[in-house]
Amino acid sequence: MIQQNEKLRKAADALIAATNAFDVERALSLFTPEAVIDDPSTGDRFDGHAGVRDYIERYFIGYHTVTRFLSIAIRDENRARVRVDFTGDFGHEIGLLEMFINAEGLIARVDADLE
């Protein structure tokens, strides 16, 4: 059985790979149907698969964002803080993704912010 911290890292790596490939469907498959992405840097919250799709299309595909994994800090069995490097049409930013996963390893929530 995969330990939960391995599930957290696997979810983070899979999300980065899907968004770097601009593969919306693959990215959506990593989220629960009722997942939430809350990103104050955009001034918005994105609910459910429709919201997640909008977020990925708008901020990853729309800005040609490429994400590079920097580090992960496991907070508890269902939560990790992932530090990433974003580059794209907007320039360069360091991001923090507070990721929450369920028991199956699907992403239930991401609280995104910039460092």
C-alpha positions in Angstrom: 0.0 0.0 0.0 1.3 3.4 -0.9 1.9 5.6 2.1 -0.1 8.9 2.1 2.9 11.1 1.8 3.8 9.2 -1.4 0.2 9.8 -2.6 0.7 13.5 -2.0 3.9 13.7 -4.0 2.4 11.5 -6.7 -0.6 13.9 -7.0 1.6 16.9 -7.1 3.8 15.4 -9.8 0.8 14.3 -11.9 -0.8 17.7 -11.7 2.5 19.4 -12.8 2.9 16.9 -15.7 -0.7 17.4 -16.9 -0.6 21.2 -16.7 2.8 21.3 -18.4 1.4 19.2 -21.2 -1.7 21.5 -21.4 -3.8 18.4 -21.0 -7.0 19.6 -19.3 -8.7 16.2 -19.3 -5.7 14.5 -17.6 -5.6 17.3 -15.1 -9.3 17.0 -14.4 -9.0 13.3 -13.7 -6.7 14.1 -10.8 -9.4 16.1 -9.0 -12.6 15.0 -7.1 -15.8 16.2 -8.8 -16.4 18.7 -6.0 -12.8 20.0 -5.8 -12.0 23.6 -5.1 -9.1 25.8 -6.2 -8.8 29.0 -4.2 -6.3 31.4 -5.7 -6.2 34.9 -4.2 -3.6 36.0 -6.8 -6.4 35.7 -9.4 -9.1 37.2 -7.1 -11.2 34.1 -7.6 -12.2 30.7 -6.4 -12.9 27.8 -8.8 -15.5 25.2 -7.8 -15.9 21.6 -9.2 -14.6 20.2 -12.4 -16.1 23.2 -14.4 -14.1 25.6 -12.2 -10.9 23.5 -12.3 -11.2 23.4 -16.1 -11.6 27.2 -16.2 -8.6 27.7 -14.0 -6.3 25.4 -16.0 -7.5 26.8 -19.4 -7.2 30.4 -18.2 -4.0 30.4 -16.2 -2.0 27.5 -17.6 -2.9 27.2 -21.2 -3.8 30.9 -21.6 -0.5 32.1 -20.2 1.6 29.2 -21.5 2.6 28.4 -17.9 5.3 25.9 -17.3 5.7 24.6 -13.7 8.8 23.2 -12.1 8.6 21.3 -8.8 10.8 22.8 -6.1 9.9 21.2 -2.8 7.1 19.5 -0.8 6.4 19.8 2.9 4.0 17.2 4.2 1.6 18.9 6.7 -0.4 15.8 7.6 -1.7 12.6 6.0 -4.0 14.5 3.6 -2.2 17.9 3.1 1.1 19.1 1.7 2.5 22.4 0.7 4.1 22.2 -2.7 6.5 25.0 -3.7 6.8 25.5 -7.5 8.5 27.7 -10.1 6.1 29.2 -12.6 7.2 30.7 -15.9 5.1 31.9 -18.8 3.8 34.9 -20.7 3.5 36.7 -17.3 7.2 36.3 -16.5 8.4 34.3 -13.5 6.8 33.6 -10.1 7.3 31.2 -7.2 4.0 29.6 -6.2 2.8 27.8 -3.1 0.1 25.1 -3.5 -1.5 23.9 -0.4 -2.9 20.6 -1.6 -5.5 18.4 0.1 -6.1 14.9 -1.2 -8.7 12.3 -0.3 -8.0 8.6 0.7 -7.9 7.6 -3.0 -5.2 10.2 -3.7 -7.5 12.6 -5.7 -7.1 16.3 -5.2 -10.0 17.7 -3.1 -8.7 21.3 -2.7 -5.8 23.5 -3.7 -5.1 26.8 -1.9 -2.8 28.5 -4.3 -0.7 31.6 -3.6 2.4 33.4 -4.8 5.5 33.6 -2.6 
